[in-house]
Amino acid sequence: MQASSQRCTCRSGALWRKVSRKLRRGQTRLSVIYFPFLYLPYVFIWNHLFHLRHSLLFILLTVRNLFIQIMFYHSVPPICLSPISLRSLQRGNSFSVRERQMLSPRPLTCNRLSVFKSESITIARCSHLAAQPRGNSGVQEVMHQNCILSVHEPPLIFPYLSLLCLFQSTPTHQDLNTRVAWAQGYTGRGVVVTILDDGIEKDHPDLINNYDPEASYDVNDGDADPQPRYTQRNENRHGTRCAGEVAAAANNGVCGVGVAYNAKIGGVRMLDGEVTDVVEAHSLSLNSQHIHIYSASWGPEDDGKSLDGPAKLAKEAFLEGITKGRSRLGSIFVWASGNGGREQDSCNCDGYTNSIYTLSISSTTQSGNVPWYSEPCSSTLATTFSSGNPGEKQIVTTDLRQKCTDSHTGTSASAPLAAGIIALALEANMNLTWRDMQHLVVRTSQPGRLSAVDWRTNGVGLSHSYGYGLLDAGAVVALAQNWTSVGPQHQCVLTMLTEPRDIGNKLVFSKSVDACWGRPEYVSSLEHVQARLTLSHNQRGKLAIHLISPLGTRSTLLFPRPNDFSSEGFNDWAFMTTHSWDEDPQGEWTLEIENVAANGRDYGVLSQFNLILWGIGPSVVNPSSSDFPRPSNNSCKTFDAQQICIGELIPPTHKL
């Protein structure tokens, strides 16, 4: 593993691993998921006068709020708000229903309001006329706006209405399509998710009914209570915020509704202290026969120069989880891809999100653009919503001290949404393996209207910023129900380089491979591809590295990092790409290493290049069978009597 220069520090006479774990937050404001409603003008007063519970002002305010809520719920039918109305409310205005329609720049007139009920959730579909005609026809187009209204019971005192727009079907927007999954009765019931973070507030009114003590532990203090450590600045709020996105209860009038609102939620307090290899390993392996999904929104510093990943014990915990967790179906690790975009960081330099064992999730803004904090890399599998530029909405979720927040941001907020969607898929089919889940994500994610400069097609849409696109809960659940497992994982390790090569300004190295044809480890259809590289360079941040598959798919394994002035190079670092998923790996692979800022004094040498192919093998390992074809290239020069290639030396399986 590649260690950073500041990785270790001496403590109490021992050498401790000290890796800074930067919580993956953005800095802007976005409310893509939950919209505060009705009482926002009073939130500030509510929070700051809490200690004056018996004051006349507090009592009058409470009585007035309760009166308005009761009048609103019992006299007004469900209303589907237009996007402009929602933005007006989010800015803090409190209107009557009639005032909302009058003040909105796009007045909303419902020609038809159809309501669907699933357990405690009411889904309203409002059909109305667009405010502006399209083209020159002068005909107003019928538009649709879908909302979820928790209207079965009023949210009493707490100053938020549980209104969740996880889906909207206007032509200019995308969504996570949770309605379709919920309509089929999938709400996460029977699935256990734990948040690896700084603890969760287990007695929060939006979490307490779904809290699972068997999925929780305080690794920092060595006890069973994951309650966060409270401070004046509320630094340890991160885990509680993530937990609410997954499993906030439905229809209780508190904050909002989690994606998997009937899932069990736990928390591991492990970031509020020294984050050692032991701490990470303990957290990643907690109760792996009970916990289905581990969600993590942290990693090495997103500073554009760090190169770090799991150490020995954490690596073993990952391997133990995917091989033995969940009754050998494999624990599912969901990871936030990182917030180092401003520093031009690359998440392929983060050994957690760059691992084949984690399902790496990036962010997109409410308008479908790449956020300023996003890190492009080839290991990202899919994306969900989160914060964007100033003026765009943030995520509203649970917060410390039994409150709500409208300012959860960054890829920290994206990974828990993905964990919730995965929980819905597991409820639909509890026999899915960890690799099955990645296949489902690849096949159902939607490129749609996501904007990126590098969209290309590998059978489906593909981008270094978004992976295979926006997660689609309805499509994932539908495909999961009758999914047949992909079978055992095959690993083919190929030594590509026999002697060192100078990098110079640009090194291009190509070699044809047979993907271990004729051997039990033969890979016929790709999943993950790793290029394990050892190279030296006087300034590794100048390097861009690309891997080109036999079918021409070009994966950028490393984008240049201008802040990385390290001369340590890369020591057996496994750069991973998901961009060749389902491809036939037989043929010529090309590695390109380019110095993007050469000055004539740079020097570098590539001394090791091992290509590791992970994927699916043929159903019967028999070289003479029809599903075990001969190699399509000439890389094998000699065959034995059974037509098994013996003319090329293949090293033994490389243990991660």
C-alpha positions in Angstrom: 0.0 0.0 0.0 1.1 3.5 -0.8 1.5 5.6 2.4 1.5 9.3 2.6 4.4 11.2 4.2 2.2 12.3 7.2 0.6 8.9 7.7 2.2 8.0 11.0 2.8 9.7 14.3 4.3 8.5 17.5 1.9 8.2 20.5 2.6 6.8 23.9 5.8 5.2 22.7 4.1 3.3 19.8 3.7 4.0 16.2 0.1 4.7 15.4 -1.5 5.1 12.0 -2.9 8.6 11.8 -4.9 9.1 8.7 -7.0 12.3 8.5 -10.5 11.3 7.7 -12.2 14.3 6.0 -15.9 14.0 6.2 -17.2 14.4 2.7 -19.2 17.6 2.9 -19.8 20.3 0.4 -20.1 24.0 1.3 -23.2 25.1 -0.6 -26.9 24.8 0.2 -29.2 22.3 -1.4 -32.5 20.7 -0.5 -33.0 18.2 -3.3 -34.7 15.6 -1.1 -36.8 17.0 1.7 -38.4 20.4 1.5 -39.1 22.4 4.7 -42.7 23.7 4.8 -45.0 26.0 6.6 -43.0 27.0 9.6 -39.6 28.0 8.4 -39.9 31.6 9.6 -40.1 30.3 13.2 -37.3 27.8 13.1 -34.7 30.3 14.2 -37.0 31.4 17.1 -37.9 27.9 18.0 -34.2 26.8 18.3 -33.0 29.8 20.2 -35.9 30.1 22.6 -36.0 26.5 23.6 -34.7 27.2 27.0 -37.6 29.7 27.5 -40.1 26.9 27.3 -42.4 28.6 29.8 -42.2 32.1 28.4 -45.4 33.7 27.1 -43.9 34.2 23.6 -43.0 30.5 23.3 -46.5 29.4 24.4 -48.2 31.7 22.0 -46.0 30.6 19.2 -46.7 27.0 19.8 -50.4 27.5 20.1 -50.5 29.4 16.8 -48.4 26.8 15.0 -50.5 24.0 16.2 -53.7 25.8 15.2 -52.4 26.5 11.7 -51.3 22.9 11.2 -54.7 21.5 12.3 -56.5 24.0 10.0 -54.2 23.2 7.1 -54.5 19.5 7.4 -58.3 19.4 8.0 -59.4 22.0 5.5 -57.0 21.7 2.6 -56.7 18.7 0.3 -53.2 17.5 -0.8 -51.5 20.1 -2.9 -48.8 19.4 -5.4 -46.5 22.4 -5.4 -44.7 23.7 -8.4 -40.9 23.9 -8.3 -41.0 27.7 -8.0 -43.4 27.5 -5.1 -41.1 25.1 -3.3 -38.2 27.5 -3.8 -40.3 30.3 -2.4 -41.1 28.3 0.7 -37.5 27.2 1.1 -36.4 30.8 1.3 -38.5 31.1 4.4 -41.9 32.5 3.3 -45.0 31.1 4.9 -48.1 31.4 2.7 -51.7 30.1 2.7 -52.5 27.7 -0.1 -54.2 30.4 -2.1 -51.2 32.8 -1.5 -48.8 30.2 -2.6 -50.5 29.8 -6.0 -50.9 33.6 -6.3 -47.3 34.4 -5.5 -45.7 31.6 -7.6 -44.3 32.8 -10.9 -45.7 29.5 -12.3 -49.2 29.3 -10.8 -50.2 25.6 -10.5 -53.7 24.6 -11.5 -54.4 20.9 -11.0 -56.7 19.6 -13.7 -56.5 16.1 -12.2 -55.0 15.0 -8.9 -54.6 11.3 -8.6 -53.5 9.9 -5.2 -51.7 6.6 -4.5 -51.4 5.3 -1.0 -48.7 2.9 0.2 -48.7 2.2 4.0 -48.3 5.7 5.6 -47.2 7.5 2.4 -49.5 9.4 0.1 -48.3 10.0 -3.4 -50.1 12.7 -5.3 -49.7 13.1 -9.1 -50.8 16.5 -10.3 -51.6 17.1 -14.0 -51.6 20.8 -15.0 -50.9 23.1 -17.9 -47.5 24.4 -18.5 -47.2 28.2 -17.9 -45.3 28.8 -21.2 -46.2 27.4 -24.6 -43.6 25.2 -26.3 -42.5 26.3 -29.8 -44.7 28.4 -31.9 -47.8 26.3 -31.8 -49.3 28.2 -29.0 -50.6 25.0 -27.4 -49.9 24.5 -23.8 -48.3 21.2 -23.0 -49.7 19.1 -20.1 -47.0 18.7 -17.4 -46.9 16.4 -14.5 -45.4 17.0 -11.0 -45.2 14.1 -8.6 -44.9 14.7 -4.9 -45.1 12.6 -1.8 -47.3 14.1 1.0 -47.3 12.6 4.5 -50.9 13.7 5.2 -52.2 10.8 7.2 -51.5 12.6 10.4 -50.4 16.2 11.3 -46.8 16.7 12.4 -47.9 18.4 15.7 -45.2 20.7 17.1 -42.1 20.1 15.1 -41.6 22.8 12.5 -41.3 20.7 9.4 -43.7 18.8 7.2 -42.5 15.5 5.9 -42.7 16.2 2.2 -40.4 14.2 0.1 -39.8 14.7 -3.7 -37.6 11.8 -4.5 -39.2 11.6 -7.9 -40.6 14.1 -10.4 -41.7 13.5 -13.9 -41.4 16.9 -15.5 -39.4 16.8 -18.8 -36.6 18.9 -17.4 -35.9 16.9 -14.2 -34.7 13.5 -13.2 -35.3 11.7 -9.9 -34.4 8.6 -7.9 -37.7 6.9 -8.9 -38.5 5.7 -5.4 -42.2 5.8 -6.0 -42.2 2.8 -8.2 -40.3 0.7 -5.6 -42.6 1.9 -2.8 -45.7 1.2 -5.0 -44.7 -2.4 -5.1 -44.4 -2.5 -1.3 -40.7 -2.3 -1.0 -39.7 0.0 1.9 -36.5 -1.7 3.2 -38.3 -3.9 5.7 -36.1 -6.7 6.9 -32.9 -5.0 5.8 -30.2 -3.7 8.2 -28.0 -0.7 7.3 -25.3 0.7 9.5 -23.6 4.1 9.2 -19.8 4.0 9.8 -19.2 7.5 11.0 -19.1 9.7 14.2 -22.1 8.0 15.8 -25.8 8.4 15.4 -28.4 10.0 17.7 -30.3 6.8 18.4 -33.1 8.6 20.3 -33.8 11.1 17.5 -37.6 11.0 16.9 -37.1 10.3 13.2 -34.8 7.4 13.9 -35.8 5.8 17.2 -38.4 3.4 15.8 -35.9 2.0 13.2 -32.9 2.0 15.4 -31.1 -1.3 15.7 -28.7 -1.8 18.6 -27.3 -5.0 17.0 -26.1 -2.9 14.1 -24.4 -0.4 16.4 -21.2 0.0 18.4 -18.9 2.7 19.8 -15.5 1.7 18.6 -13.9 4.9 19.8 -14.9 4.3 23.5 -15.3 0.5 23.4 -19.0 0.3 24.4 -22.3 -0.5 22.8 -23.7 3.0 22.7 -23.1 4.9 19.4 -24.5 8.2 20.7 -22.4 11.1 19.3 -20.3 13.2 21.6 -22.0 16.5 21.9 -20.0 19.7 21.6 -20.9 23.4 21.3 -20.2 23.3 17.5 -22.0 20.0 16.9 -19.0 18.6 15.0 -20.3 15.0 15.4 -23.5 15.5 13.5 -22.4 13.7 10.3 -23.5 10.2 11.0 -26.9 11.3 12.3 -27.5 13.2 9.1 -26.5 10.2 6.9 -28.8 7.9 8.9 -31.9 10.0 8.3 -31.4 9.8 4.6 -31.6 6.0 4.8 -34.2 5.2 7.4 -36.0 8.3 8.7 -39.5 7.1 9.7 -42.5 7.9 7.5 -45.5 10.0 8.5 -44.4 11.1 11.9 -44.2 14.8 11.1 -40.4 14.9 11.8 -37.8 16.1 9.3 -38.5 13.9 6.3 -38.8 10.3 5.0 -35.9 8.0 4.4 -35.4 6.2 1.1 -35.9 2.8 3.0 -38.1 4.1 5.7 -38.8 0.7 7.2 -35.2 -0.5 7.2 -33.4 -1.0 10.4 -30.6 1.6 11.0 -27.5 1.3 13.2 -24.4 3.4 13.7 -20.8 2.8 14.4 -19.0 5.6 16.2 -15.5 5.3 14.8 -14.4 8.7 13.5 -14.5 10.7 16.7 -10.9 9.7 17.7 -7.7 8.2 16.4 -8.6 6.4 13.2 -6.3 3.5 13.2 -6.2 0.3 11.1 -7.7 -1.6 14.1 -10.6 0.9 14.3 -11.4 0.6 10.6 -11.2 -3.2 10.6 -13.4 -3.4 13.7 -16.0 -1.1 12.1 -16.0 -2.8 8.7 -16.5 -6.3 10.3 -19.1 -5.5 12.9 -21.8 -8.2 13.2 -21.5 -9.1 9.5 -24.1 -11.9 9.7 -26.7 -9.3 10.9 -25.8 -6.2 9.0 -26.5 -6.2 5.2 -25.2 -2.8 4.1 -22.4 -0.6 5.5 -22.5 3.1 4.4 -19.3 5.2 4.7 -19.0 8.9 3.8 -15.3 9.4 4.7 -11.9 8.8 3.4 -8.4 10.2 3.1 -7.9 14.0 2.8 -9.4 15.3 -0.4 -6.5 17.7 -0.8 -5.3 16.7 -4.3 -2.0 15.2 -3.1 -2.8 12.4 -0.6 -2.4 8.7 -1.7 -3.8 6.4 0.9 -6.1 3.5 1.5 -7.0 0.6 3.8 -4.0 -1.0 5.7 -3.5 -4.7 6.4 -6.3 -5.3 8.9 -8.9 -3.2 7.0 -8.1 -5.0 3.8 -8.6 -8.3 5.6 -12.0 -6.9 6.9 -13.1 -6.1 3.4 -12.2 -9.5 2.1 -13.8 -11.2 5.1 -16.9 -9.2 4.5 -17.4 -10.0 0.9 -16.5 -13.7 1.3 -18.3 -14.6 4.6 -20.6 -11.7 5.4 -24.4 -12.1 5.0 -24.2 -15.9 5.0 -21.5 -15.8 2.3 -23.5 -13.6 0.0 -21.1 -10.8 0.9 -21.5 -7.6 2.9 -22.3 -4.6 0.7 -20.0 -1.6 1.3 -21.3 1.7 -0.1 -18.7 4.5 -0.3 -18.8 8.2 -1.0 -16.4 9.0 -3.8 -14.9 12.2 -2.4 -15.1 16.0 -2.4 -11.7 17.0 -3.8 -12.9 18.5 -7.0 -11.7 22.0 -6.1 -8.3 20.6 -5.5 -8.4 18.6 -8.7 -8.1 15.4 -6.7 -8.7 11.9 -8.1 -10.7 9.3 -6.2 -8.6 6.6 -7.8 -5.9 7.8 -5.3 -8.4 6.9 -2.5 -7.9 3.2 -1.8 -11.4 2.8 -0.2 -13.5 4.1 -3.1 -11.0 2.6 -5.6 -11.6 -0.9 -4.2 -13.5 -3.5 -6.1 -15.3 -4.4 -2.9 -16.9 -1.0 -2.4 -19.8 0.4 -4.4 -18.5 4.0 -5.1 -21.1 6.7 -5.4 -20.6 10.3 -6.7 -22.9 13.3 -6.7 -25.0 15.3 -9.1 -26.8 18.6 -8.6 -30.5 19.2 -8.7 -30.1 20.4 -12.3 -28.0 17.4 -13.3 -24.6 19.1 -13.4 -21.3 18.0 -12.1 -20.8 19.6 -8.6 -17.8 21.7 -8.0 -16.5 19.3 -5.4 -16.8 16.1 -7.6 -13.8 14.0 -8.3 -13.8 12.2 -11.6 -12.4 8.7 -11.6 -12.9 5.4 -13.3 -13.9 3.5 -10.1 -17.2 5.4 -9.6 -20.2 3.1 -10.3 -23.2 5.5 -10.1 -24.5 8.8 -8.7 -27.3 10.3 -6.6 -28.3 13.8 -5.8 -26.6 16.2 -3.5 -25.6 19.9 -3.2 -24.3 22.1 -6.0 -23.6 25.8 -6.5 -24.9 28.7 -4.4 -28.6 29.0 -4.9 -29.1 25.3 -5.6 -30.8 23.1 -3.0 -29.2 20.9 -0.3 -30.3 17.8 1.5 -32.7 18.0 4.4 -32.4 15.3 6.9 -32.1 14.5 10.7 -29.6 16.4 12.8 -28.2 16.4 16.3 -30.2 17.4 19.4 -33.4 15.9 17.8 -33.5 18.6 15.2 -33.6 18.7 11.4 -31.2 20.3 9.0 -31.5 21.6 5.5 -27.7 21.8 4.8 -26.4 18.2 4.4 -24.0 18.3 1.4 -21.3 16.7 -0.7 -20.8 13.1 -1.6 -21.5 12.4 2.1 -25.1 12.9 1.3 -25.1 10.9 -1.9 -23.8 7.6 -0.5 -26.6 7.1 2.1 -29.2 7.6 -0.6 -27.6 4.8 -2.6 -27.5 2.6 0.6 -31.3 3.2 0.9 -32.0 2.2 -2.6 -29.8 -0.9 -2.2 -31.9 -1.8 0.9 -35.0 -1.7 -1.3 -33.4 -4.0 -3.8 -32.4 -6.4 -1.0 -35.9 -6.5 0.3 -37.0 -7.5 -3.2 -34.4 -10.3 -3.3 -32.4 -11.2 -0.2 -30.3 -13.7 -2.2 -28.4 -11.1 -4.1 -24.6 -11.3 -3.7 -22.4 -8.2 -3.4 -21.4 -8.6 -7.0 -25.0 -9.1 -8.1 -25.8 -5.7 -6.6 -23.1 -4.0 -8.6 -24.4 -5.7 -11.8 -27.9 -4.3 -11.0 -26.5 -0.8 -10.5 -24.6 -0.9 -13.8 -27.7 -2.2 -15.7 -30.3 0.1 -14.3 -28.6 3.5 -13.7 -29.8 6.3 -15.9 -27.6 8.7 -17.8 -30.7 10.7 -18.8 -30.1 14.4 -18.5 -26.9 14.4 -16.5 -24.5 16.8 -18.0 -20.8 15.8 -18.4 -18.1 16.4 -21.0 -17.0 12.8 -21.2 -20.3 10.8 -21.8 -19.6 7.9 -24.0 -21.2 4.5 -24.7 -20.1 1.1 -23.6 -23.4 -0.5 -24.4 -24.8 2.0 -21.9 -23.9 5.6 -20.9 -20.7 6.0 -19.1 -18.8 9.0 -17.4 -15.9 9.4 -15.1 -18.0 11.9 -13.1 -21.2 9.7 -12.8 -20.2 6.2 -13.6 -23.2 4.6 -15.3 -25.6 7.3 -14.3 -28.3 8.2 -11.7 -29.5 5.4 -9.5 -33.1 4.4 -10.4 -34.8 2.7 -7.4 -37.8 1.4 -9.4 -35.6 -0.2 -12.1 -33.2 -1.7 -9.5 -36.1 -3.3 -7.6 -37.7 -4.6 -10.8 -34.6 -6.2 -12.0 -33.7 -7.6 -8.6 -36.9 -9.6 -8.1 -36.0 -12.3 -10.7 -32.3 -11.8 -10.9 -30.1 -14.9 -11.3 -26.8 -14.8 -9.6 -23.8 -14.2 -11.8 -21.9 -17.1 -10.2 -18.3 -17.3 -8.8 -15.9 -14.5 -9.3 -12.9 -15.2 -11.5 -9.5 -13.5 -11.2 -6.9 -13.5 -14.0 -3.5 -12.0 -13.1 -1.3 -11.1 -16.1 2.3 -9.8 -16.0 2.4 -7.2 -18.7 5.9 -5.7 -18.3 9.1 -7.7 -18.4 11.6 -4.8 -18.2 11.5 -1.2 -17.0 10.4 1.5 -19.4 11.2 5.2 -19.3 8.2 7.4 -19.1 9.6 10.5 -20.8 6.9 12.8 -22.1 4.6 9.9 -22.9 4.9 6.2 -22.6 2.5 3.9 -24.7 2.7 0.2 -23.9 0.5 -2.4 -25.5 0.2 -6.2 -25.1 -2.3 -8.8 -26.2 -3.7 -11.2 -23.6 -5.8 -14.3 -23.6 -7.6 -13.6 -20.2 -6.2 -16.9 -18.8 -8.0 -18.9 -21.5 -7.7 -22.6 -20.8 -7.3 -22.2 -17.0 -9.9 -22.2 -14.2 -9.3 -18.5 -13.7 -10.3 -17.7 -17.2 -12.5 -14.5 -17.5 -14.9 -14.4 -20.3 -16.9 -11.3 -19.2 -15.3 -8.4 -17.3 -16.5 -6.7 -14.1 -13.6 -4.8 -12.6 -10.1 -4.2 -14.1 -7.1 -3.3 -12.1 -3.7 -2.0 -13.3 -1.2 -2.5 -10.5 1.6 -0.1 -11.2 5.0 0.6 -9.7 6.6 3.7 -11.1 8.9 6.5 -10.1 8.7 10.1 -11.1 10.1 13.4 -9.8 6.5 14.9 -9.6 3.8 12.3 -9.8 1.1 15.0 -9.9 2.0 15.8 -13.5 1.1 12.3 -14.7 -2.1 11.2 -16.5 -2.7 7.5 -16.9 -5.1 5.8 -19.3 -6.0 2.2 -19.9 -7.5 1.2 -23.2 -9.4 -2.1 -23.5 -9.4 -4.4 -26.6 -12.8 -3.0 -27.5 -11.5 0.5 -27.4 -12.9 1.7 -24.0 -10.6 4.4 -22.7 -10.5 4.6 -18.9 -8.6 7.5 -17.2 -7.0 5.8 -14.2 -5.4 9.0 -13.0 -6.1 12.6 -13.8 -3.3 15.1 -13.3 -3.1 16.5 -9.8 -1.4 19.9 -9.8 -1.1 19.9 -6.0 0.7 16.6 -5.8 4.4 17.4 -5.8 5.5 14.1 -4.4 8.5 12.3 -5.8 7.5 9.0 -4.3 5.7 7.8 -7.4 3.4 4.7 -7.0 4.4 1.5 -5.3 2.2 -1.4 -6.4 -0.9 0.8 -6.5 -4.0 -0.8 -7.9 -5.8 1.7 -10.2 -9.3 0.3 -10.8 -11.8 0.9 -13.6 -15.4 -0.3 -14.0 -15.7 1.1 -17.5 -15.1 -2.2 -19.3 -18.0 -4.0 -17.6 -19.3 -6.9 -19.6 -16.6 -6.6 -22.2 -14.6 -9.6 -23.5 -11.1 -9.0 -22.1 -9.2 -11.0 -24.8 -7.1 -8.9 -27.1 -4.8 -5.9 -26.9 -4.6 -3.8 -23.8 -2.8 -0.4 -24.0 -1.4 1.6 -21.1 -0.7 5.3 -21.6 1.3 7.4 -19.2 1.6 11.0 -20.1 3.5 13.9 -18.5 1.1 16.7 -19.0 3.5 19.4 -17.9 6.9 18.2 -19.1 9.7 20.7 -18.7 12.7 18.7 -20.0 14.0 18.0 -16.5 11.4 15.4 -15.5 12.3 11.8 -15.2 10.3 8.7 -14.5 10.4 4.9 -14.9 7.6 2.3 -15.1 9.0 -0.8 -13.4 5.9 -2.9 -12.9 2.6 -3.4 -14.7 0.3 -6.2 -13.7 -3.1 -6.4 -15.3 -5.8 -8.0 -13.1 -9.0 -9.0 -14.7 -12.0 -9.7 -12.5 -15.3 -11.1 -13.8 -17.3 -14.1 -14.9 -16.0 -17.3 -16.4 -17.7 -19.8 -18.7 -20.3 -22.0 -17.1 -18.2 -25.1 -17.8 -14.4 -24.9 -17.7 -13.7 -27.1 -20.7 -11.5 -25.8 -23.5 -13.2 -28.0 -26.1 -16.7 -26.7 -25.2 -18.5 -24.1 -27.3 -18.6 -21.7 -24.4 -14.9 -21.8 -24.0 -13.6 -20.3 -27.3 -10.1 -20.2 -28.5 -8.3 -16.8 -27.8 -9.1 -14.2 -30.4 -5.4 -13.0 -30.5 -2.0 -14.6 -31.0 -0.7 -14.1 -27.4 -0.6 -17.9 -26.8 2.2 -19.5 -28.8 2.1 -23.1 -27.4 -0.8 -25.4 -26.5 -0.6 -28.8 -24.7 -2.5 -31.9 -25.8 -5.7 -30.6 -24.3 -5.3 -27.3 -26.1 -4.5 -25.4 -22.9 -2.1 -22.5 -23.4 1.3 -23.3 -21.9 3.4 -20.8 -23.9 3.0 -17.8 -21.6 4.0 -17.6 -17.9 1.2 -16.6 -15.7 2.0 -15.7 -12.1 0.0 -17.1 -9.2 -3.1 -15.4 -8.0 -2.2 -12.0 -6.4 -3.6 -11.6 -3.0 -4.8 -8.1 -2.2 
